[in-house]
Amino acid sequence: PDTDRRNSAEINLADNALPIPIQVFLWKQVGPFVRPKLGKLHEASCMFCQHAATGHHELKEACKSFEKVLVQNIQSGLKPDLTEAIKSIPRWRLIQASLPHVMHAVSSILYNRMKDGNIQSLGAVETKLLYTLHWIILDAVEECADEDFERGVIHASPFYYVFSIPTITLFIYLFAPICNNLKESDFQNFRLENGLKIWQAMWEFRHPDAPCFVTHCKPKPKFLNGKHLKNKQHFGDVFVGRK
């Protein structure tokens, strides 16, 4: 039994593994958003930004790459090793791994706009990133499931097309403090109107109406050297440790 559990844990780790070229790609895209190069001070000293209509040039390229690879599923123009890596894993696995990076990019640029006092309207970068975020949360599951079905791939687990609890926790951690800086008028753009229901629910302290937020779940048993980690006994609010 211990061997079976260990094998099961190793299989789960293998299924969740992400090829190195994809990891590098994702970190390169999110890098411009998390580096301390955002805001008016940088744009005033950056030659590229001075000649750009709005925003930092790296941000524009990153948000274009996110939409091209994740939403449009276009791989032309990518490095050969990255293209091969993307083809080696299911599309849903790529999207699952990408969501935390997209969330960090969106929250970072929204926070910096708020910090600079520039929250009157969303620019092209914010619109593209929010569109990608909305698509991943609301539409990616159905599109990936349809593609798998057409290829004859059927997943027995009802939890295959859901995001992990840590990913959803990260969404709340990043966006709950800043969601009130978004306004309903920000989502009148036809590309963003579908995502309004996510933020309306956040404004009203409700679960957004999307499967990843409302699907029932239960904790998975953790393994350590092939053995279950035993929960400490507790009585009411009193937890009793080992003697």
Helices and strands as residue ranges (DSSP letters): H 2-16, H 20-34, H 40-45, H 47-51, H 57-66, I 67-71, H 80-87, H 91-115, H 124-138, H 140-150, H 165-175, G 179-181, G 184-187, G 193-195, H 196-203, H 211-214, E 223-224, E 227-228, E 233-235, E 238-240
